[in-house]
């Protein structure tokens, strides 16, 4: 009798879109505990662990991604407002940003061009398909912007989002080591670099591990990188005749 009741309960839950939202939140909570247990290892970032747990859940239950996304799309919607909210700490440091306006813009343009050309060039040499190239080119932009750019250019939004996660995790793993090796201690420089190269992952790392100044500049570079990529990447794709 208990088995029958549980089976009926699962049939009800699996058809309810709120199940996806509940599972996503539980996966992130569990992933956060795993990350704390590992001492904050960037290789076990909560987002990466959450993705792995959700993939295992979908494979085990047989729920397809489209069905899952219907219930979890509210979290996807919150990505936009969360990105915009990063302007709040940036406002507190607006005077410093104004003084560094030109170096910031030049650095962002250089970072966007370097990230896009390097990824496209390596992928072209390895014979990647057009869809893969256009998805890979957005790897250094935060997820909601990368998915939008990839979709407009003809790439695969889901692949772009996965590549963004991979890029962010690698950036968080290598960034602090490079700062120590190069002797870079200025929180603004460290934050700006992490936001440009590791987008949302780098910004979260800066707020949690470096400080508010680093987090503010990381949010600034992440936003500017997304904006500039939307304008620069189509030009680069046209020049490379992809």
Backbone torsions as a table, in degrees:
resi	resn	phi	psi	omega
1	UNK	NA	-44.2	-179.9
2	UNK	-63.9	-37.6	179.4
3	UNK	-64.5	-40.6	179.3
4	UNK	-63.8	-42.8	180.0
5	UNK	-63.7	-44.4	179.3
6	UNK	-63.7	-37.6	179.3
7	UNK	-65.3	-42.0	178.4
8	UNK	-66.4	-37.2	178.0
9	UNK	-63.5	-40.7	-180.0
10	UNK	-66.5	-39.8	177.9
11	UNK	-59.7	-40.6	178.7
12	UNK	-67.2	-46.7	-176.7
13	UNK	-66.9	-39.9	-176.7
14	UNK	-65.9	-23.6	177.9
15	UNK	-94.0	-0.4	-179.4
16	UNK	-98.1	123.3	-178.3
17	UNK	-61.9	-21.6	179.8
18	UNK	-69.4	-16.6	177.5
19	UNK	-61.2	-40.5	-179.4
20	UNK	-62.9	-41.4	179.3
21	UNK	-64.6	-44.1	179.9
22	UNK	-63.1	-46.1	-178.6
23	UNK	-64.3	-38.3	179.8
24	UNK	-63.4	-44.9	179.8
25	UNK	-65.6	-42.1	179.1
26	UNK	-65.4	-38.6	179.0
27	UNK	-63.5	-40.2	-179.3
28	UNK	-69.6	-38.5	177.3
29	UNK	-62.4	-45.5	178.6
30	UNK	-63.8	-40.9	179.7
31	UNK	-64.6	-35.8	177.9
32	UNK	-64.3	-39.6	177.1
33	UNK	-65.0	-40.6	178.9
34	UNK	-62.9	-41.3	-179.9
35	UNK	-65.0	-42.5	178.0
36	UNK	-65.6	-39.0	178.4
37	UNK	-62.3	-32.7	-179.5
38	UNK	-84.6	4.0	-179.6
39	UNK	79.9	24.2	179.5
40	UNK	78.4	27.0	-179.0
41	UNK	-60.7	131.5	179.0
42	UNK	-69.4	-23.0	177.5
43	UNK	-71.5	-20.5	176.1
44	UNK	-114.9	44.4	177.7
45	UNK	-58.8	140.4	-178.3
46	UNK	-52.1	-36.0	-179.3
47	UNK	-67.3	-43.1	-179.5
48	UNK	-64.3	-46.3	179.5
49	UNK	-63.8	-39.3	178.3
50	UNK	-60.3	-44.6	179.3
51	UNK	-60.0	-44.8	179.3
52	UNK	-61.3	-43.3	179.7
53	UNK	-64.8	-40.6	-179.6
54	UNK	-68.0	-37.1	177.0
55	UNK	-63.0	-44.4	177.8
56	UNK	-61.5	-39.7	179.6
57	UNK	-63.4	-45.6	-178.9
58	UNK	-65.7	-39.2	178.3
59	UNK	-66.9	-39.3	-177.6
60	UNK	-70.9	-35.4	-176.0
61	UNK	-94.6	-14.7	-179.0
62	UNK	77.6	12.3	177.9
63	UNK	-78.6	129.0	-179.7
64	UNK	-79.2	161.1	-174.5
65	UNK	-63.0	-38.4	-178.7
66	UNK	-60.9	-41.6	178.5
67	UNK	-66.4	-43.0	178.2
68	UNK	-60.0	-43.9	-174.4
69	UNK	-66.4	-29.1	178.1
70	UNK	-59.3	-36.8	-179.4
71	UNK	-86.4	-28.0	-176.4
72	UNK	-96.5	2.5	-174.7
73	UNK	-67.2	-18.0	176.7
74	UNK	-64.1	-39.6	176.6
75	UNK	-65.6	-39.2	177.2
76	UNK	-61.1	-40.3	178.4
77	UNK	-62.4	-36.0	-177.6
78	UNK	-70.4	-13.6	178.0
79	UNK	-59.9	-39.9	-179.9
80	UNK	-63.3	-57.2	177.9
81	UNK	-58.4	-35.6	179.4
82	UNK	-64.3	-38.8	178.1
83	UNK	-66.3	-43.0	-179.9
84	UNK	-65.0	-34.8	-178.2
85	UNK	-64.6	-15.8	178.1
86	UNK	-67.1	-12.5	177.3
87	UNK	-69.3	-19.8	-177.2
88	UNK	-64.8	-53.3	177.1
89	UNK	-67.3	-27.9	178.9
90	UNK	-64.8	-34.2	179.9
91	UNK	-61.4	-33.2	-179.6
92	UNK	-67.2	-20.8	-177.5
93	UNK	-118.7	29.7	-175.3
94	UNK	-63.9	-31.2	-179.4
95	UNK	-66.3	-42.8	178.7
96	UNK	-66.9	-37.3	178.2
97	UNK	-63.7	-41.3	179.9
98	UNK	-62.0	-38.6	179.8
99	UNK	-69.8	-28.8	-177.0
100	UNK	-104.6	21.1	-172.0
101	UNK	-57.5	-51.2	-176.6
102	UNK	-67.2	-46.0	175.0
103	UNK	-58.0	-36.6	179.7
104	UNK	-64.8	-47.3	-178.3
105	UNK	-64.8	-44.5	-179.7
106	UNK	-63.6	-41.7	179.3
107	UNK	-63.9	-40.2	179.9
108	UNK	-64.3	-45.9	179.1
109	UNK	-61.3	-45.4	178.9
110	UNK	-61.3	-41.6	179.9
111	UNK	-65.6	-42.4	180.0
112	UNK	-63.5	-47.4	-178.7
113	UNK	-63.8	-44.7	-179.4
114	UNK	-63.2	-46.9	-179.0
115	UNK	-63.0	-43.3	-177.3
116	UNK	-70.1	-47.8	-177.6
117	UNK	-66.5	-39.6	-179.1
118	UNK	-65.5	-44.6	-179.3
119	UNK	-68.1	-42.8	179.3
120	UNK	-66.1	-41.9	-178.8
121	UNK	-63.7	-46.5	-179.8
122	UNK	-64.3	-42.9	-179.2
123	UNK	-66.4	-37.3	177.1
124	UNK	-62.9	-43.1	179.6
125	UNK	-64.3	-28.2	-179.0
126	UNK	-91.0	2.1	175.1
127	UNK	78.7	29.8	-179.9
128	UNK	-68.0	151.7	178.7
129	UNK	-72.6	165.6	-178.5
130	UNK	-60.6	-43.5	-179.3
131	UNK	-62.3	-39.7	178.7
132	UNK	-66.8	-41.6	178.9
133	UNK	-59.6	-47.6	-177.0
134	UNK	-70.0	-25.6	175.6
135	UNK	-78.9	-39.0	-178.1
136	UNK	-69.1	-30.8	-176.2
137	UNK	-63.9	-21.2	-177.4
138	UNK	-97.6	14.1	-171.4
139	UNK	-63.4	-23.8	-177.3
140	UNK	-99.2	21.3	178.4
141	UNK	-118.1	146.8	-178.8
142	UNK	-59.9	150.7	-168.0
143	UNK	-49.2	-53.5	-176.2
144	UNK	-61.4	-36.1	178.8
145	UNK	-74.4	-41.8	-179.8
146	UNK	-61.1	-42.3	-179.5
147	UNK	-65.2	-39.2	179.0
148	UNK	-67.1	-43.4	179.7
149	UNK	-65.2	-45.0	-179.4
150	UNK	-60.6	-41.4	-179.6
151	UNK	-65.1	-41.8	-179.2
152	UNK	-67.6	-33.5	-178.0
153	UNK	-84.0	-13.7	-178.4
154	UNK	103.5	15.2	177.4
155	UNK	-88.0	-165.5	-178.4
156	UNK	-112.8	107.7	-176.5
157	UNK	-54.8	-42.5	-178.7
158	UNK	-64.0	-40.1	178.0
159	UNK	-66.7	-39.8	178.2
160	UNK	-60.4	-43.2	179.3
161	UNK	-62.8	-41.1	178.2
162	UNK	-65.0	-39.1	178.6
163	UNK	-68.7	-32.5	176.0
164	UNK	-63.4	-43.7	178.5
165	UNK	-61.9	-42.7	-180.0
166	UNK	-64.7	-43.4	179.4
167	UNK	-63.3	-42.3	179.6
168	UNK	-63.5	-40.9	-179.1
169	UNK	-68.0	-39.8	177.5
170	UNK	-66.0	-41.0	178.8
171	UNK	-62.1	-41.3	178.9
172	UNK	-68.6	-30.1	-179.9
173	UNK	-75.9	-39.2	-174.7
174	UNK	-93.6	-28.6	-175.7
175	UNK	-55.9	-55.5	-179.8
176	UNK	-58.3	-37.5	178.4
177	UNK	-64.5	-42.6	178.6
178	UNK	-65.1	-38.2	178.4
179	UNK	-61.2	-44.2	179.3
180	UNK	-65.2	-41.6	-177.9
181	UNK	-65.8	-38.6	-178.7
182	UNK	-89.2	-6.0	179.3
183	UNK	72.3	29.7	-179.6
184	UNK	-88.6	117.9	-177.1
185	UNK	-117.8	-16.3	-178.7
186	UNK	-62.9	118.8	-177.4
187	UNK	-62.5	-30.7	179.0
188	UNK	-66.8	-43.3	179.2
189	UNK	-66.6	-44.0	-179.9
190	UNK	-63.9	-43.1	179.8
191	UNK	-65.8	-45.2	-179.4
192	UNK	-60.4	-41.8	-180.0
193	UNK	-65.5	-43.5	-179.3
194	UNK	-66.1	-39.4	178.7
195	UNK	-66.5	-35.9	-179.3
196	UNK	-72.2	-43.7	-174.1
197	UNK	-89.9	-30.4	-173.8
198	UNK	-123.7	13.6	174.5
199	UNK	37.9	-122.5	-174.4
200	UNK	-63.2	-39.1	177.4
201	UNK	-61.0	-47.0	-179.0
202	UNK	-65.1	-37.4	179.3
203	UNK	-65.8	-44.4	178.2
204	UNK	-62.7	-40.0	178.5
205	UNK	-62.6	-41.6	-178.5
206	UNK	-64.6	-44.5	178.4
207	UNK	-62.7	-39.3	-174.4
208	UNK	-82.0	-34.1	-170.1
209	UNK	-115.3	-19.7	-177.0
210	UNK	-111.1	-52.9	178.9
211	UNK	149.2	177.9	-174.9
212	UNK	-66.7	-36.8	179.9
213	UNK	-63.4	-47.9	178.5
214	UNK	-61.7	-41.0	179.4
215	UNK	-64.0	-40.1	179.4
216	UNK	-63.5	-45.5	-179.4
217	UNK	-71.7	-30.0	175.2
218	UNK	-66.1	-42.9	177.5
219	UNK	-63.3	-38.4	178.6
220	UNK	-62.9	-50.0	-177.6
221	UNK	-66.9	-34.9	178.1
222	UNK	-63.1	-44.5	179.2
223	UNK	-66.5	-45.1	179.4
224	UNK	-64.7	-39.4	178.8
225	UNK	-61.4	-43.1	177.9
226	UNK	-63.0	-43.3	-179.6
227	UNK	-64.6	-48.1	-177.8
228	UNK	-67.9	-35.8	178.8
229	UNK	-62.2	-37.3	179.4
230	UNK	-61.5	-28.3	179.1
231	UNK	-93.8	-38.9	-173.6
232	UNK	-80.3	-39.6	-173.6
233	UNK	-61.1	-44.9	177.4
234	UNK	-58.5	-34.7	177.8
235	UNK	-66.0	-45.1	179.2
236	UNK	-63.2	-40.9	179.0
237	UNK	-63.0	-40.4	177.6
238	UNK	-66.2	-40.2	179.6
239	UNK	-65.2	-36.7	179.7
240	UNK	-84.3	-4.7	178.6
241	UNK	56.2	47.4	-179.7
242	UNK	-84.2	NA	NA
